[in-house]
Amino acid sequence: MLYDISRKEVMRASIMKTDASRKGEAMKRLILSLVIIALAMIVASSAFAVPRLQTYIVGSRYYSFYRQEFASWITNRADFDLKVVGYWDPARAHLGNAGMVGCKPGRSNYDYMDTWLMMSVPKNESGTVWINGIEITSFGNFRENLPVGLNPNPSLRWHMPAGIGQFAFQSLGRIDNDQINAYEYSYGRIRNPGWGDEILVNIVVSGYSWVHFDALGMDSRGKTYVNPYSHDASYYNATPEPGTLSLFGLGLLGLIPIFRRKKD
């Protein structure tokens, strides 16, 4: 009798231990699921966040793939206007007086960025780039030409086609966030006015088959920002390059024997 009671107690204890273990495992799975969901929400929000810096060519077209690059604003006009955009926060619908200098509601703490425009051109070509009438001639090595104090992500120099080019940098001045004067230029759409500002410059290109543009900025704390590869811009000469024309000519020459045989 005592043996049966003891055995029942052992079984009851074992069952209680098993139940506790199952509950513990279920709680661990729940916590892990919540952590995964939280991380996914963070990643998703960052993926759809407006970049602090953007580069946009007025009147250009956004291409997912174009020649040797992808996900960029592209123009074939040799004389165009380009914007460097500093975007801090989206404007809220309830602000009412959006666009007025001095609007305070919904804005983050005051900040600014000193900005530069990075240009890259083909290494084996000669040409000229003008910015607001100023001729840019100092194209060369990325690190040697990088302005003092800037510390951009190393991937910047590999934004195609910049990775196969030579570089120059031009200071554009200061952008701050004391007004609602910036837009989101994302994936072919212009939307979501926000706190920030835009610098508009005129670009004229001569001689080069392409020129690639990226924006860099340094904020009040010395942090360097760059536009992501999905928010940069490029100029491409609409006329086929000499190499392309040569290949086309050779192709036509190759068709001559075929036409002769058909005629015979």
Secondary structure, 3 states (H helix, E strand, C coil): CHHHHHHHHHHHHHHHHHHHHHHHHHHHHHHHHHHHHHHHHHHHHHHCCCCCEEEEECCCEEEEEECCEEEEEEECCCEEEEEEEEEEEECCHHHCCCCCCCCCCCCCCCCEEEEEEEEEEECCCCCEEEECCEEECCCECHHHHCCCCCCCCHHHHHCCCHHHEEEEEEEEEEEECCCECEEEEECCEEEEEEEEEEEEEEEEEECCCEEEEEEEEEECCCCEEECCHHHEEEEECCCCCHHHHHHHHHHHHHHHHHHHHHHC
